């Protein structure tokens, strides 16, 4: 078991998500940076698709009831292990051996937003539609962690790899996203996509796992009114009536009525984008 002593504002169970269910109205969900969770799992000796924890911004405190190997990736943070009155610092990006009863302190992110924690054996909550991921929009999967929760662990799959340190993705000062024309780009005035790629935007404070809300130059419409709801995909850049773009992330809805001006091919950099982070779009390289 893992005992949650302090859950933090939004710590969720995540894996590689539940792709293939969009036709039933179920988004993929899963870790906002799937590669970071895969790396953490490899460092902990797990299969890459094992479930771990996605920890948001202010960290968390956990106690393990058996000896385990854990690993953290993602945002840089201070990590501390307590056991029998002794404290020792630990590192992100390497396997960490925790004895039974040890307490793991994951501190606030020094940069970026999210840290991913893998535990030997994986988090063994019951799967829903083949995944243990928490979907914060639909409510599928386990709820976000609360103080006092106890999470079951699976059987270890093997020993951790013999590495001293793994290089993790750096947190960028500025996010650059490749955008392709969307299915409703003709609903916007000529040059709207060029405007999106020319001006800088900033991440808004109301961003979350559903989407990154951006502030900047409003994208002018060529058509008034709204669409009947139609399908949405990961990375869709939807534009509400105020003209401010919204980039959909892992927990996005599967349908929506606002027009989609473009689609981003890789939203992973937004996983670490704090409010105020600069975002720039560019077209695909030719």
N, C-alpha and C positions, 0 to 999 in steps of 0.2 A: 504493500500500500504506500501511497504518498498522502501525507496529511497536509492540508493547506492551512498554514498558520496566518498568513496574510495574502489575500488573493490579488490585491492591486485593483485598479479601476476596470481593466478588461483583460483577463487572462482566460484563454479559451483552449479547448482541445482541438487540435488540427492535424490533418494528414494531407495526402495529395488530392483530397476532395472526391466528389462523386460525379465525374463526367458521364455524359450519355443519357441524362434524364431531362434535358431541356424540353423535349416534346411533351413531358408531363408537368411542365412548369417548375422544375427543380434546377436551380443553378449549380455550378460546380462546387462553389465554396472552397474550403481547404486553405492551406497556408498562403498568405499574401506574397511570400517569397518562397515558392516551392523548392528552389535549389538550396536555400539556406537550411530548410528542414531536412532535406535529403542528406546534406553534409553532416548535420548534427547526428542523424541516425547512423551514418557510417562511422562517425567517431565513437558512438556508444556501442557499436557492434550489432546494430539492428538492421533489418531489411529497410530499404529506402522508403517504403510505403508505411512504415510503422507510425502510429499516432504519437505526437508529442504535445508540447504546450507552446502557444504563442502569447508572449508576455508584452503588454503595452506600456511603454513610457516610464512608469514609476517603479517597476519591479515587483517582486513577490518574495515570500518566505515559505519554504516547504520543509517538511521532515520526512525522511524515508524510514520505513520500518524493517527493511532488510538491506544488506550490503548490495550496492548497485554501482554501475558506471553511468555517469551522466555526461552530457556535452552541451555547450551553448554556442550558438552562432548568431549573427545579425548585428544589432546595434552594440557598440562598445559600452561596457558597463562594469562596475566593480562587483566582484563575486567573492563571497566569503563562506567558509565551511566551519561550522561549530560542532564539536563533539566532546563530551565529558569535560566541559569547562575550558576547552582549548579552542582557539580560533586560528585559522590559516587562510591567507588569500589564495585565490584561484584565478584561472584565466579563461576567457572566451576563446573558443577555437582549439580545444584539446580535450582528450578524455580525462575525466575526473573520477577518482575512486572515492565513494562515500561508504563508510561503515554503517551498520544498522544503528538507527537512532540519530544519525547526523542531521543537522539542520543546514539547509542551503539558503543563503541570502543572495538574491539577485537584486542589485541596486538599480537606481534610475538610469535610463539611457543617457550617456554623456553626449551623444549625437544620434540623430535618427529617432526612430519611434519604437521599433519592435525587436525583441530577442526571441529566438526559438530554442527550446529545451527538449532534448531527447533523453530518455531514461532507458537503460538496458531492459529489454523485454517489451518496451512500448507501453503506452497507456491503453489498458484493456477494457475501456467502457464498451457497452453494447453498440455494434454498428447499426446504422440506419441507411438502407439502400446501398450497402456495401462500403460505407465510410463512417468513421468516427468523428468527422469534422463537425464543429459547431457552426451553424448557419445563423447569423444574428438577425437576418431579415425574415426567413421563413420559420425559424424556431426548430428546425430539424437538428438532430444531434443533441449532445448534452448541453445544459445551460452554461453560461459563463461561470467561472469558478467563484465560490464564496468562501469566506473564512469558515473553517471547520469542515469543509468537504474532505472526503477520503476517496482517492482514485485507485482502482485496482491496477496492478502491473501484470504483464504477461511473462512467460518464461523467457529468460535470456536466450538469444539465438546463437551467440558465439562471443568470443573475447573481443575487446576493442582492438583496433589496428595499432601497430607499433609506430606511432607518430608522436613527435614532440609538440608540433603546432601546425594547424591547418590555416591557410590564408583564407580569410572571409572577404566577402564583397565590401569594399569601402563605402561609407555613407557619402553620397555626392553633395556638394554645395549647391549645385543646380541640376535639376532634372531635365533631361532631353528625351523627347518621345517622338517616335516615327508614327505619322498619321497618314492613313489612306482615305480617299473620298468615301463618305458614307452613303447609305442607300437613299438618304433624303437631302443630299447636298444641294439639289435643285430647289429646295424650299427656301434657300438663302439667297441674298443678293449676290450678284456677280462679284467675285473677289473676296467673299467671306472666308473661304478656306485659306486664301493668301494672307488675309488679316490675322487669322488664327496662328499662322506660321511666322508672321512678321513680328507681332507684339509679344512681350513677356507677360505671363500670368503668375499669380501667386496662389498657393494652396490656402483655402479658407479654413477657419476653426471648426466648422461643422462637418468636416470630412470624417469618414469612418471606413469600416470594412465594406460597406455597400458602394461607396463612391468617393472620389476626390472632387470637391467643389472648388472651382477656380474663380478668381477675380481678375478682371482686366478689361480689355476692349470688348464691348458688346458686339455680338455677331448679328448683323441686320438681316431681317427676314425679307424674302420676296413674296411670300404667301402668308395671308392671315389665317386664323383658325387653327384647329388641332386635328391630328390624325386619329383614326381609330387605333386602339392599341395594337401594336405589332411586335414581333420578336426582337429581343435585345441580346447582344453577346458581350462577353468579357472585352473591355477596352472600348466599347461604344462611347462616343462623345455626343451626349445628348444636350440639347440647348432649350431650356425653359423660356417662357416669354420675356424674362429680363435680359436675355441674350448672353448670359454668363454660362460658359461650358461646364459640364459635369462629366468626368471620366468614370465609367463604371468599373468596379473592382470585383473581388471574388464573390461577395454576397449579393451581387446585383439582382434586380428583378428580371424575370424572363420576358416580360412584355412592358411596353410603355407607349405613351401617346405623344410625347414631344419628339420633334424630328431629330434624327441623328446625322450630324454634319460630317462626321469622320469616324474612323475606327483605329485605335492605337494597337500596334502589333505586339507590344510587350509592356505591360503595366507594372512590372516588378519594381522599377525604381521608385514608384509612388509608395511602396510599402514603408519606406523610411523618410518620407517627406513630411516634415513638421509644418504646422500652420505658418505661413509667411515664406515658405520655400519657393524659389523661382522655378517656374516650369516653362520650357520652350518647346514648341512643336516644330517639326520639319517634315517635309515630304520624303518618300522613299528614295534612296540613292539610285541613280541610274548608271 
